[in-house]
Amino acid sequence: MATGAKRRRCRPAFSLVLHFRVPPSGPSKKLDGSGGFQAIQGDVSSAFSFCARRGGVAGTAFSLKQQRCPRCGQVETLNRHSILRGNDPAQTCGQSLRGQRVFCSNRGQRGGCGQTFSLVLADVLPRHTLTAALVWRWLVELLAGLSIKAAVEKLRLPFALETLYRLRRRWQRGLAEVRPRLCREQPPPVSGQTDPLWQTVEHLRAVFPASACPLADFQLHFQQPLLW
């Protein structure tokens, strides 16, 4: 190579450009009477939506027909993306079906928002192995006067005590999100409890009196995760 010759730059064979979509700033959604979504003014937009477990329905069957996107509200734009699985609290090394990842198509003339969200079963607590049913049984035992350790031993929960202590702290921090939603449905019942946590458990019972698991029904009704 001649002295003083300019060194040629190596250029990549292709370039990768990332486009980031800004989430819509509109109101979040909740289920209406027909099973679709309707807007709730002032709620925080969530990456999760909830559906009930239907008897006799195959584990991979999550109906998206006529379902509205909880982000943009469009109909007939939702496509199945992937199955969501997570640790099964009933098995040591097993996994269970938790939900369906959904893509709101913006391709062609579909008119969707191009975003994805998780459609999960109402009994699932996103980002937690514990289910809503297990947590509810645990809360009922605590409300009856058992200690955290005694309630864990009685229910034979397969979790370390520290996990349940963290869960309680997180549940207490999330009461500011849970209680206003319950109060929109009906005023809190008269309670002899002084702890807001137990007052909220009683309020959940009052709002969902016929429910076997008010925590799951809370997520299904308000379309919001119980634990933030």
Secondary structure in CASP SS format (residue, H / E / C, confidence):
PFRMAT SS
TARGET T0000
AUTHOR 0000-0000-0000
METHOD secondary structure of the structure
MODEL  1
M C 1.00
A C 1.00
T C 1.00
G C 1.00
A C 1.00
K C 1.00
R C 1.00
R C 1.00
R C 1.00
C C 1.00
R C 1.00
P C 1.00
A C 1.00
F C 1.00
S C 1.00
L C 1.00
V C 1.00
L C 1.00
H C 1.00
F C 1.00
R C 1.00
V C 1.00
P C 1.00
P C 1.00
S C 1.00
G C 1.00
P C 1.00
S E 1.00
K E 1.00
K E 1.00
L E 1.00
D C 1.00
G C 1.00
S C 1.00
G C 1.00
G C 1.00
F E 1.00
Q E 1.00
A E 1.00
I E 1.00
Q C 1.00
G C 1.00
D C 1.00
V C 1.00
S C 1.00
S C 1.00
A C 1.00
F E 1.00
S E 1.00
F E 1.00
C E 1.00
A C 1.00
R C 1.00
R C 1.00
G C 1.00
G C 1.00
V C 1.00
A C 1.00
G C 1.00
T C 1.00
A C 1.00
F C 1.00
S C 1.00
L C 1.00
K C 1.00
Q C 1.00
Q C 1.00
R E 1.00
C C 1.00
P C 1.00
R C 1.00
C C 1.00
G C 1.00
Q C 1.00
V E 1.00
E C 1.00
T C 1.00
L E 1.00
N E 1.00
R E 1.00
H E 1.00
S E 1.00
I E 1.00
L E 1.00
R E 1.00
G E 1.00
N E 1.00
D C 1.00
P C 1.00
A C 1.00
Q C 1.00
T C 1.00
C C 1.00
G C 1.00
Q E 1.00
S E 1.00
L E 1.00
R E 1.00
G E 1.00
Q E 1.00
R E 1.00
V E 1.00
F E 1.00
C E 1.00
S C 1.00
N C 1.00
R C 1.00
G C 1.00
Q C 1.00
R C 1.00
G C 1.00
G C 1.00
C C 1.00
G C 1.00
Q C 1.00
T E 1.00
F E 1.00
S E 1.00
L E 1.00
V E 1.00
L E 1.00
A C 1.00
D C 1.00
V E 1.00
L C 1.00
P C 1.00
R C 1.00
H C 1.00
T C 1.00
L C 1.00
T E 1.00
A H 1.00
A H 1.00
L H 1.00
V H 1.00
W H 1.00
R H 1.00
W H 1.00
L H 1.00
V H 1.00
E H 1.00
L H 1.00
L H 1.00
A C 1.00
G C 1.00
L C 1.00
S C 1.00
I H 1.00
K H 1.00
A H 1.00
A H 1.00
V H 1.00
E H 1.00
K H 1.00
L H 1.00
R C 1.00
L C 1.00
P C 1.00
F C 1.00
A C 1.00
L H 1.00
E H 1.00
T H 1.00
L H 1.00
Y H 1.00
R H 1.00
L H 1.00
R H 1.00
R H 1.00
R H 1.00
W H 1.00
Q H 1.00
R H 1.00
G C 1.00
L H 1.00
A H 1.00
E H 1.00
V H 1.00
R H 1.00
P H 1.00
R H 1.00
L H 1.00
C H 1.00
R H 1.00
E H 1.00
Q C 1.00
P C 1.00
P C 1.00
P C 1.00
V C 1.00
S C 1.00
G C 1.00
Q C 1.00
T C 1.00
D C 1.00
P H 1.00
L H 1.00
W H 1.00
Q H 1.00
T H 1.00
V H 1.00
E H 1.00
H H 1.00
L H 1.00
R H 1.00
A H 1.00
V H 1.00
F C 1.00
P C 1.00
A C 1.00
S C 1.00
A C 1.00
C C 1.00
P H 1.00
L H 1.00
A H 1.00
D H 1.00
F H 1.00
Q H 1.00
L H 1.00
H H 1.00
F H 1.00
Q C 1.00
Q C 1.00
P C 1.00
L C 1.00
L C 1.00
W C 1.00
END
